[in-house]
Amino acid sequence: MVSSISLLSSTTLLTKWASQFSSQSSISPRDSTWQCVCFRNQKRKPMLYLIPARHFLSAPIDSITSSIHATSGVSEVQRSTSSNNVNEMKEFEMELQELFNEVKAMVKMGKERDAMDLLRANYVAVKEEMDSGLKGFEQAAVLDIIALGYMAVGDVKPVRALLDMINKVVDNLEDSEPLLDSVLMHAGSMYSAIGRFENAILAQQRAVRILENRYGNCNTLLVSPLLGLAKSFASDGKASKAVGVYERTVTILERDRGSESEDLVVPLFSLGKLLLKEGKAAEAEIPFTRIIKIYKKIYGEKDGRVGMAMCSLANAKCSKGDANEAVDIYKNALRIIKDSNYMAIDNSILENMRIDLAELLHFVGRGEEGRELLEECLLINERFKGKNHPSMATHLINLAASYSRSKNYVEAERLLRTCLDIMEKSVGSEDQSITFPMLNLAVTLSQLNRDEEAEQIAIKVLRIREKAFGKESLPVGEALDCLVSIQARLGRDEGELLELLKRVMMIQEKEFGPSAQELIVTLQKIVHFLDKLEMKDEKFKFRRRLALIRER
C-alpha cells in the first residue's frame, strides 16, 4: 500500500540525508500540477519489533562462546572436543576465554588501545607458530579469538585478513578436529558482518554438517548455526533457501520442545520478517500469529510481550492492505504494553510504535487520532529531555506534517519555525540537516500565499544542499523541484524554469534510470512549459517519452 503521510521515527538522524526524505510527501501543495516530486519510493516499509527470547542450548556453556555472544553477537554453538587429553583441552579453552574476557574488560573501561596491543601481541605469537609450520585447530582458535576481539574493539580492518588466515587453516583440517564447529560459526558470523555472505554461507554450512554428523539431523544444537546460516542466505539474496532453513529450525524445536515452546519465537520472528520483506505479507501473518499464541499461553493475554508481537502482526496486516484491522491491532498492542509497564513511557521503541500507528491512522483517514499520538510523543519527549532538546525536531516535523495535511498551515508554520529555532541552536543555520524542515516551511508558506518568502527559503535550501551534497544529488533535485513549483506561482521566466526542470530530470535519470516512474511528474511539467513556450518539436519528443514510460 502507499502511505499518504510518512513520519520520521524518533531515532532519525537529521544529519543523514537518507532518513530525511521520509516525510516530504506529507505536505501536499494546493495545486496538484505543481506538487514537489518526491525522490523516493513511497511504499510503506514496516517496522518489526523483536521480543527477547532464550538461547537455544540444552546445557550451559562453559566456554568462550557465551562471552563472545554477549559482545559480538555471533551465534552460540556448544563446544565439543575429541581430544584424548580433556584436561588440556579445557585449559586451552579457559585461556582463550580469559583472553577474550580481558579484551572485553579493556573495551568496557575505554582502553581500546591496550586491547589492540594485547590482540597484536597474541597475533605475533600465533603467526610465529604458523610460520614454523604449526597450522592446527589451536592456531585457528586463537586467530578466531583475535578476530572476535577486533570486532569487539570496533576495528574491522584487520578482521578480513584474519578471516582469510583462519579459512586457509580450517580448509586443511578434518571435521573431527575439536573446536572446529565453533571457529566456523564465528567465522561465518564475522564474514556476514563485513558483507562477505558467500564466505559466511560456506563456513556455516560446514559447521552445520559437522554438528549433523556428530549429533544427528534433528538435534537442538543445530538451531543456532542454522539461524546464522538462514540469516546469511537472506542477506545474500537467497530468500527461498533462508525460508527453508528457518522452517527446518522451527521443525527441530517443535519436535524437541513442543509446538508452544518459547524457544520458537526467534526463528518464527525471523521467518515472518523475511516473508514480509519478500512481499509475502499473508504468509508472514502465520509466524507472527503463532508468536502471539505462544506468549499468551505462557505469560497471559495482558503481558507486554504479547503487545510487542501484536505490533509485528499489525505491520503484516498493513502490508497486506488490511489497514483498518492493522490499526485496531496496533491500538490494542500499545494499550497492553502501556498497562503492563513492559517498557518505560519514554522508551524509543515504544515511541516509534506510536509514530507508526499515527502514520497508519492518517492513512485510514483518522488524522485527528494520529495527531493526538504525535502530540503525546512531543509531550513525552519534552518532559524527559526538555523543550529545546535536538530530539524535539523530529516530533515537531511530524506534527507539522499532520497539521499541514489537515490544511492547518498556520499551526504547521509555527511548529516548523520552532523546529528551526531548536536546530539552529544545535547545528547552526548552514548545516544540511536544517534544510529538511526549511523546505517543508517553504511549501507551507506557499500554501499561505506567501510565495516571495517561500522562494527565498527554497533558494537558501538549494544553496546549502549544493554545497553539502553536490549539484547532481537527489537532495538538490528535490530542492530544485520545490523552487520551480514556487516560482511558477510567482510567474517567473518560463524559459528559466524549463531549464531547472530539465536539471531535475537529469538528476532523476542518473538516480533511477531513463525509464523510471519517478520521471513522470517532471516530464509532465516539462511538457507543460514547452506547450506554453510553443516549442512543438521538443514538446512532441517529451510527450512520446512520457507515453512510453506510462506504458511500462
C-alpha positions as CSV (number, residue, x, y, z in Angstrom):
1,M,0.0,0.0,0.0
2,V,1.1,3.6,-0.5
3,S,1.3,5.8,2.6
4,S,-0.4,9.2,2.5
5,I,1.7,10.5,5.3
6,S,5.2,9.4,6.2
7,L,6.5,10.2,9.6
8,L,10.1,10.3,11.0
9,S,11.0,7.8,13.8
10,S,12.5,9.2,16.9
11,T,15.8,7.6,16.0
12,T,16.1,9.5,12.8
13,L,19.4,11.2,12.5
14,L,18.8,14.6,10.9
15,T,22.4,14.7,9.8
16,K,21.9,11.8,7.4
17,W,20.1,12.5,4.2
18,A,18.6,9.1,3.6
19,S,16.4,9.4,6.7
20,Q,15.4,13.0,6.0
21,F,13.4,12.2,2.9
22,S,10.9,10.2,4.8
23,S,8.3,12.9,5.3
24,Q,8.5,15.1,2.1
25,S,5.2,13.6,0.8
26,S,3.3,14.6,3.9
27,I,2.8,18.2,2.7
28,S,0.8,18.5,-0.5
29,P,0.8,21.8,-2.4
30,R,-2.6,23.3,-3.2
31,D,-2.2,22.8,-7.0
32,S,-1.6,19.1,-7.7
33,T,0.0,20.1,-11.0
34,W,2.9,21.7,-9.1
35,Q,3.4,19.3,-6.3
36,C,7.0,18.7,-5.3
37,V,8.4,15.5,-6.8
38,C,9.3,13.0,-4.1
39,F,12.6,11.4,-4.8
40,R,11.9,8.2,-3.0
41,N,9.9,5.0,-3.0
42,Q,6.8,5.8,-1.1
43,K,5.8,2.3,-0.4
44,R,5.5,1.9,3.4
45,K,8.3,-0.1,4.9
46,P,7.0,-1.9,8.0
47,M,9.0,-1.8,11.2
48,L,9.3,-5.0,13.2
49,Y,10.0,-5.4,16.9
50,L,11.9,-8.4,18.2
51,I,10.9,-9.8,21.5
52,P,13.8,-11.1,23.7
53,A,13.9,-14.9,23.9
54,R,16.0,-17.6,25.4
55,H,19.1,-19.0,23.7
56,F,18.7,-22.4,22.1
57,L,21.0,-24.5,24.2
58,S,20.2,-27.7,26.0
59,A,23.1,-27.2,28.5
60,P,25.1,-24.3,30.0
61,I,28.2,-23.3,28.1
62,D,31.5,-23.5,30.0
63,S,33.4,-22.0,27.1
64,I,34.3,-18.7,25.5
65,T,31.3,-18.6,23.2
66,S,28.9,-17.3,25.8
67,S,31.2,-14.3,26.4
68,I,31.6,-13.8,22.7
69,H,27.9,-13.8,22.1
70,A,27.3,-11.0,24.6
71,T,29.8,-8.7,22.8
72,S,29.9,-9.6,19.2
73,G,26.5,-11.0,18.5
74,V,27.8,-14.2,17.0
75,S,25.7,-17.3,17.3
76,E,26.4,-19.7,20.2
77,V,27.4,-23.2,19.5
78,Q,28.1,-25.7,22.2
79,R,31.8,-26.7,22.0
80,S,32.7,-30.3,21.7
81,T,36.1,-31.9,21.9
82,S,37.6,-35.1,20.7
83,S,40.9,-34.7,22.4
84,N,42.4,-37.6,24.3
85,N,43.5,-35.1,27.0
86,V,40.3,-33.5,28.1
87,N,42.1,-31.5,30.8
88,E,44.5,-29.9,28.4
89,M,41.6,-29.0,26.1
90,K,39.7,-27.4,29.0
91,E,42.8,-25.5,30.0
92,F,43.2,-24.3,26.4
93,E,39.6,-23.1,26.2
94,M,39.9,-21.3,29.5
95,E,43.0,-19.5,28.2
96,L,41.0,-18.4,25.1
97,Q,38.2,-17.3,27.3
98,E,40.5,-15.3,29.6
99,L,42.0,-13.6,26.6
100,F,38.6,-12.5,25.2
101,N,37.3,-11.5,28.7
102,E,40.4,-9.3,29.1
103,V,39.8,-7.6,25.8
104,K,36.1,-7.1,26.7
105,A,37.1,-5.6,30.1
106,M,39.5,-3.2,28.4
107,V,36.9,-2.1,25.9
108,K,34.4,-1.5,28.7
109,M,36.9,0.7,30.5
110,G,37.6,2.7,27.4
111,K,41.1,1.2,27.0
112,E,40.8,0.3,23.3
113,R,44.5,0.9,22.6
114,D,45.5,-1.5,25.4
115,A,43.1,-4.1,24.0
116,M,44.5,-3.7,20.5
117,D,48.1,-4.0,21.9
118,L,47.1,-7.3,23.6
119,L,45.5,-8.6,20.4
120,R,48.6,-7.7,18.3
121,A,50.9,-9.4,20.8
122,N,48.8,-12.6,20.5
123,Y,48.8,-12.3,16.7
124,V,52.6,-12.1,16.6
125,A,52.8,-15.2,18.8
126,V,50.4,-17.3,16.7
127,K,51.9,-16.0,13.5
128,E,55.4,-17.2,14.6
129,E,53.8,-20.6,15.3
130,M,52.3,-20.8,11.9
131,D,55.5,-19.7,10.2
132,S,57.2,-22.6,11.9
133,G,54.7,-25.0,10.4
134,L,52.0,-25.3,13.1
135,K,48.7,-24.9,11.5
136,G,46.2,-26.9,13.5
137,F,42.9,-26.2,15.3
138,E,44.8,-24.4,18.1
139,Q,46.1,-21.7,15.8
140,A,42.7,-21.4,14.1
141,A,41.0,-21.0,17.6
142,V,43.5,-18.3,18.6
143,L,43.0,-16.4,15.3
144,D,39.3,-16.7,15.9
145,I,39.5,-15.1,19.3
146,I,41.8,-12.3,18.0
147,A,39.4,-11.6,15.1
148,L,36.4,-11.5,17.6
149,G,38.5,-9.2,19.8
150,Y,39.0,-6.7,17.0
151,M,35.2,-6.9,16.3
152,A,34.6,-6.1,20.0
153,V,37.0,-3.1,19.8
154,G,35.2,-1.9,16.6
155,D,38.2,-2.2,14.3
156,V,37.0,-4.3,11.3
157,K,40.1,-3.7,9.1
158,P,42.3,-6.5,10.5
159,V,39.3,-8.9,10.6
160,R,39.3,-9.5,6.8
161,A,42.9,-10.7,6.8
162,L,42.4,-12.7,9.9
163,L,39.4,-14.5,8.5
164,D,41.4,-15.4,5.3
165,M,44.1,-16.9,7.6
166,I,41.5,-18.8,9.5
167,N,40.0,-20.1,6.3
168,K,43.3,-21.4,5.0
169,V,43.9,-23.3,8.2
170,V,40.5,-24.8,8.6
171,D,40.4,-25.9,4.9
172,N,43.2,-28.4,5.8
173,L,41.6,-29.7,9.0
174,E,39.4,-32.7,9.3
175,D,35.8,-32.2,10.5
176,S,36.6,-34.2,13.6
177,E,39.0,-31.6,15.0
178,P,38.0,-30.1,18.3
179,L,36.6,-26.5,18.4
180,L,36.3,-26.5,14.6
181,D,32.5,-26.1,14.6
182,S,32.7,-23.1,16.9
183,V,35.5,-21.5,14.9
184,L,33.5,-22.0,11.7
185,M,30.4,-20.5,13.2
186,H,32.3,-17.4,14.5
187,A,34.0,-17.0,11.1
188,G,30.6,-17.2,9.4
189,S,29.2,-14.5,11.7
190,M,32.1,-12.3,11.1
191,Y,32.1,-12.8,7.3
192,S,28.4,-11.9,7.4
193,A,29.1,-8.8,9.5
194,I,31.6,-7.5,6.9
195,G,29.3,-8.3,4.0
196,R,31.1,-11.4,2.6
197,F,28.0,-13.5,2.6
198,E,29.2,-16.3,0.3
199,N,32.1,-17.0,2.6
200,A,29.7,-16.8,5.6
201,I,27.5,-19.4,4.0
202,L,30.3,-21.8,3.2
203,A,31.6,-21.6,6.8
204,Q,28.2,-22.0,8.4
205,Q,27.2,-24.9,6.1
206,R,30.3,-26.8,7.1
207,A,29.6,-26.1,10.8
208,V,26.1,-27.5,10.4
209,R,27.4,-30.5,8.6
210,I,29.9,-31.2,11.4
211,L,27.1,-31.0,14.0
212,E,24.8,-33.1,12.0
213,N,27.4,-35.9,11.7
214,R,28.0,-35.7,15.4
215,Y,24.5,-35.3,16.8
216,G,22.1,-36.2,14.0
217,N,19.9,-34.0,11.8
218,C,17.3,-33.1,14.5
219,N,19.4,-32.1,17.5
220,T,18.6,-28.7,19.0
221,L,22.4,-27.9,18.9
222,L,21.8,-27.3,15.2
223,V,19.4,-24.4,15.9
224,S,21.9,-21.6,16.5
225,P,24.1,-22.4,13.5
226,L,21.0,-22.9,11.3
227,L,19.7,-19.5,12.3
228,G,23.1,-18.0,11.4
229,L,23.0,-19.8,8.0
230,A,19.5,-18.6,7.3
231,K,20.4,-15.0,8.0
232,S,23.4,-15.3,5.7
233,F,21.2,-16.7,2.9
234,A,18.7,-13.9,3.4
235,S,21.5,-11.3,3.3
236,D,22.9,-12.8,0.1
237,G,19.5,-12.5,-1.6
238,K,18.7,-16.2,-1.4
239,A,15.4,-15.8,0.3
240,S,13.8,-19.1,-0.6
241,K,16.8,-21.0,0.9
242,A,16.6,-18.9,4.0
243,V,12.9,-19.6,4.4
244,G,13.7,-23.3,4.1
245,V,16.3,-23.2,6.8
246,Y,14.1,-21.2,9.2
247,E,11.3,-23.7,8.6
248,R,13.7,-26.6,9.4
249,T,14.8,-24.8,12.6
250,V,11.2,-24.5,13.7
251,T,10.5,-28.2,13.0
252,I,13.6,-29.2,15.1
253,L,12.4,-27.1,18.0
254,E,8.8,-28.3,17.7
255,R,9.9,-32.0,17.9
256,D,12.1,-31.4,21.0
257,R,10.3,-28.6,22.9
258,G,6.8,-28.8,21.6
259,S,4.7,-26.5,19.3
260,E,4.1,-23.9,22.0
261,S,7.7,-23.5,23.3
262,E,9.0,-20.0,23.8
263,D,12.2,-21.1,22.0
264,L,10.2,-21.0,18.8
265,V,9.9,-17.2,19.0
266,V,13.2,-16.2,17.4
267,P,13.0,-18.5,14.3
268,L,9.3,-17.6,13.9
269,F,10.0,-13.9,14.1
270,S,12.9,-14.2,11.7
271,L,10.8,-16.1,9.2
272,G,7.9,-13.6,9.4
273,K,10.3,-10.7,9.0
274,L,11.8,-12.3,5.9
275,L,8.5,-13.2,4.3
276,L,7.3,-9.6,4.9
277,K,10.4,-8.3,3.3
278,E,9.8,-10.5,0.3
279,G,6.3,-9.1,-0.1
280,K,4.5,-12.2,1.3
281,A,2.5,-10.4,3.9
282,A,-0.2,-13.1,4.1
283,E,2.4,-15.8,4.8
284,A,4.1,-13.6,7.3
285,E,0.9,-13.4,9.4
286,I,1.2,-17.1,10.2
287,P,4.5,-17.0,12.3
288,F,3.5,-13.7,13.9
289,T,0.2,-15.1,15.0
290,R,1.9,-18.2,16.4
291,I,4.2,-16.0,18.5
292,I,1.2,-14.2,19.9
293,K,-0.4,-17.5,20.9
294,I,2.8,-18.7,22.5
295,Y,3.2,-15.6,24.6
296,K,-0.4,-15.6,25.6
297,K,-0.3,-19.2,26.8
298,I,3.0,-18.6,28.8
299,Y,2.5,-15.1,30.1
300,G,-1.2,-14.3,29.7
301,E,-3.1,-12.0,27.4
302,K,-2.0,-8.8,29.1
303,D,1.7,-9.3,29.1
304,G,3.9,-6.7,27.3
305,R,5.5,-9.4,25.1
306,V,2.0,-10.1,23.7
307,G,1.7,-6.5,22.8
308,M,5.1,-6.5,21.1
309,A,4.2,-9.5,18.9
310,M,0.9,-7.9,18.0
311,C,2.7,-4.9,16.6
312,S,4.6,-7.2,14.2
313,L,1.3,-8.8,13.2
314,A,-0.2,-5.3,12.7
315,N,2.6,-4.5,10.3
316,A,1.9,-7.6,8.3
317,K,-1.8,-6.7,8.1
318,C,-0.9,-3.2,7.0
319,S,1.4,-4.5,4.2
320,K,-1.3,-6.9,3.0
321,G,-3.7,-3.9,2.7
322,D,-5.8,-4.5,5.8
323,A,-5.2,-1.1,7.2
324,N,-8.2,-0.7,9.5
325,E,-7.6,-4.1,11.0
326,A,-3.9,-3.2,11.5
327,V,-5.0,0.0,13.3
328,D,-7.1,-2.0,15.8
329,I,-4.4,-4.5,16.5
330,Y,-1.8,-1.7,16.9
331,K,-4.0,0.2,19.4
332,N,-4.7,-2.9,21.5
333,A,-1.0,-3.7,21.4
334,L,0.1,-0.3,22.6
335,R,-2.5,-0.4,25.4
336,I,-1.2,-3.8,26.6
337,I,2.4,-2.6,26.6
338,K,1.4,0.5,28.5
339,D,-0.8,-1.2,31.0
340,S,1.7,-3.9,31.7
341,N,4.5,-1.4,32.3
342,Y,6.6,-3.6,29.9
343,M,8.5,-0.5,28.8
344,A,9.3,2.9,30.2
345,I,7.0,5.6,28.7
346,D,9.9,7.3,27.0
347,N,11.4,4.1,25.6
348,S,12.5,4.8,22.0
349,I,11.0,1.5,20.7
350,L,7.6,2.4,22.2
351,E,7.9,5.9,20.8
352,N,8.5,4.5,17.3
353,M,5.4,2.3,17.7
354,R,3.3,5.4,18.4
355,I,4.7,7.1,15.4
356,D,4.0,4.0,13.2
357,L,0.4,3.9,14.5
358,A,0.0,7.7,13.9
359,E,1.1,7.2,10.3
360,L,-1.4,4.4,9.9
361,L,-4.2,6.4,11.4
362,H,-3.5,9.2,8.9
363,F,-3.6,6.8,6.1
364,V,-7.0,5.4,7.0
365,G,-8.4,8.9,7.3
366,R,-8.3,9.2,11.1
367,G,-5.9,12.1,11.2
368,E,-7.1,13.6,14.4
369,E,-6.4,10.4,16.3
370,G,-3.0,10.2,14.7
371,R,-2.3,13.8,15.6
372,E,-3.1,13.1,19.2
373,L,-0.5,10.3,19.3
374,L,2.1,12.7,17.7
375,E,1.3,15.3,20.3
376,E,1.8,12.6,23.0
377,C,5.2,11.8,21.6
378,L,6.1,15.5,21.6
379,L,5.0,16.0,25.2
380,I,6.8,12.9,26.5
381,N,10.0,13.9,24.7
382,E,9.7,17.5,26.2
383,R,9.1,16.1,29.7
384,F,12.1,13.8,29.7
385,K,14.6,15.7,27.5
386,G,13.5,19.3,27.6
387,K,11.7,21.5,25.2
388,N,14.9,22.7,23.5
389,H,16.5,19.3,23.1
390,P,17.5,18.4,19.5
391,S,15.3,15.3,19.5
392,M,12.3,17.6,19.6
393,A,12.9,18.4,16.0
394,T,11.6,15.1,14.7
395,H,8.4,15.3,16.6
396,L,7.8,18.9,15.6
397,I,8.3,18.0,11.9
398,N,5.9,15.1,12.3
399,L,3.2,17.2,14.0
400,A,3.6,20.0,11.4
401,A,3.1,17.4,8.6
402,S,-0.1,16.3,10.3
403,Y,-1.4,19.8,10.6
404,S,-0.4,20.6,7.0
405,R,-2.4,17.5,5.9
406,S,-5.4,18.8,7.6
407,K,-4.8,22.2,5.9
408,N,-4.0,24.0,9.2
409,Y,-1.0,25.7,7.6
410,V,-0.7,28.4,10.3
411,E,-0.1,25.8,13.0
412,A,2.2,23.9,10.7
413,E,4.3,27.1,10.2
414,R,4.5,27.7,13.9
415,L,5.8,24.2,14.6
416,L,8.3,24.3,11.7
417,R,9.7,27.6,12.9
418,T,10.0,26.2,16.4
419,C,11.9,23.2,15.0
420,L,14.2,25.5,13.0
421,D,15.0,27.5,16.2
422,I,16.0,24.4,18.0
423,M,18.1,23.0,15.1
424,E,19.9,26.3,14.5
425,K,21.0,26.3,18.2
426,S,22.1,22.7,17.9
427,V,23.8,22.5,14.4
428,G,23.9,26.1,13.1
429,S,22.0,27.8,10.3
430,E,24.1,26.4,7.4
431,D,24.1,22.7,8.3
432,Q,22.5,20.5,5.6
433,S,20.2,18.8,8.2
434,I,18.3,22.0,8.7
435,T,17.2,22.2,5.1
436,F,14.6,19.5,5.6
437,P,12.3,21.5,7.9
438,M,13.2,24.6,5.8
439,L,11.9,23.0,2.6
440,N,8.7,21.9,4.4
441,L,8.4,25.5,5.7
442,A,8.8,26.9,2.1
443,V,5.9,24.7,0.9
444,T,3.8,25.6,3.9
445,L,4.3,29.4,3.3
446,S,3.4,28.8,-0.4
447,Q,0.1,27.3,0.8
448,L,-0.4,30.6,2.8
449,N,0.1,32.6,-0.4
450,R,3.5,33.9,1.0
451,D,5.3,32.9,-2.2
452,E,8.1,35.5,-2.1
453,E,9.1,34.4,1.4
454,A,8.8,30.8,0.4
455,E,11.1,31.4,-2.7
456,Q,13.9,32.9,-0.5
457,I,13.8,29.9,1.8
458,A,13.8,27.4,-1.1
459,I,16.8,29.3,-2.7
460,K,18.7,29.0,0.6
461,V,17.9,25.3,0.8
462,L,19.2,24.8,-2.7
463,R,22.5,26.6,-2.0
464,I,23.1,24.7,1.2
465,R,22.4,21.3,-0.4
466,E,24.5,22.0,-3.5
467,K,27.4,22.7,-1.2
468,A,26.8,19.7,1.0
469,F,25.7,17.0,-1.5
470,G,26.8,18.2,-4.9
471,K,24.8,19.8,-7.8
472,E,23.6,16.5,-9.2
473,S,22.4,14.9,-6.0
474,L,18.9,13.8,-5.1
475,P,18.6,16.4,-2.3
476,V,19.4,19.1,-4.8
477,G,16.8,17.7,-7.2
478,E,14.1,17.9,-4.6
479,A,15.0,21.5,-3.7
480,L,15.0,22.5,-7.4
481,D,11.6,20.9,-8.0
482,C,10.2,22.7,-5.0
483,L,11.7,26.0,-6.1
484,V,10.2,25.6,-9.6
485,S,6.8,25.0,-8.1
486,I,7.0,28.2,-6.1
487,Q,8.5,30.3,-8.9
488,A,5.8,29.1,-11.3
489,R,3.2,30.5,-9.0
490,L,5.1,33.8,-8.9
491,G,5.2,34.0,-12.7
492,R,9.0,33.8,-13.1
493,D,10.6,33.4,-16.5
494,E,9.2,30.2,-18.0
495,G,12.4,29.5,-20.0
496,E,14.5,29.6,-16.9
497,L,12.0,27.3,-15.1
498,L,12.2,24.9,-18.0
499,E,15.9,24.6,-17.7
500,L,15.6,24.0,-13.9
501,L,13.1,21.2,-14.6
502,K,15.5,19.6,-17.2
503,R,18.1,19.7,-14.5
504,V,15.7,17.9,-12.1
505,M,15.1,15.3,-14.9
506,M,18.8,14.6,-15.4
507,I,19.2,14.1,-11.6
508,Q,16.3,11.6,-11.6
509,E,17.6,9.8,-14.7
510,K,21.0,9.4,-13.0
511,E,19.5,8.0,-9.9
512,F,16.5,6.0,-11.1
513,G,17.3,5.3,-14.8
514,P,15.8,6.9,-18.0
515,S,12.6,4.9,-17.9
516,A,11.7,5.2,-14.2
517,Q,8.3,6.1,-13.0
518,E,9.8,8.8,-10.8
519,L,10.2,10.9,-14.0
520,I,6.5,11.1,-14.9
521,V,5.6,14.2,-12.9
522,T,8.8,16.0,-14.0
523,L,8.1,15.2,-17.7
524,Q,4.5,16.4,-17.3
525,K,5.8,19.7,-16.1
526,I,8.4,19.9,-18.9
527,V,5.7,19.3,-21.5
528,H,3.5,22.0,-19.8
529,F,6.2,24.6,-20.2
530,L,7.1,23.5,-23.7
531,D,3.5,24.0,-24.7
532,K,3.4,27.5,-23.2
533,L,6.6,28.4,-24.9
534,E,5.3,26.9,-28.2
535,M,8.3,24.6,-28.7
536,K,6.3,22.0,-30.6
537,D,9.1,19.8,-31.8
538,E,10.7,19.4,-28.4
539,K,7.2,19.0,-26.8
540,F,6.4,16.1,-29.1
541,K,9.7,14.4,-28.2
542,F,9.0,14.6,-24.4
543,R,5.3,13.6,-24.8
544,R,6.4,10.5,-26.6
545,R,8.9,9.7,-23.9
546,L,6.2,10.3,-21.3
547,A,3.8,7.9,-23.1
548,L,6.5,5.2,-23.3
549,I,7.2,5.3,-19.5
550,R,3.5,5.2,-18.7
551,E,3.1,2.0,-20.9
552,R,5.7,0.2,-18.9
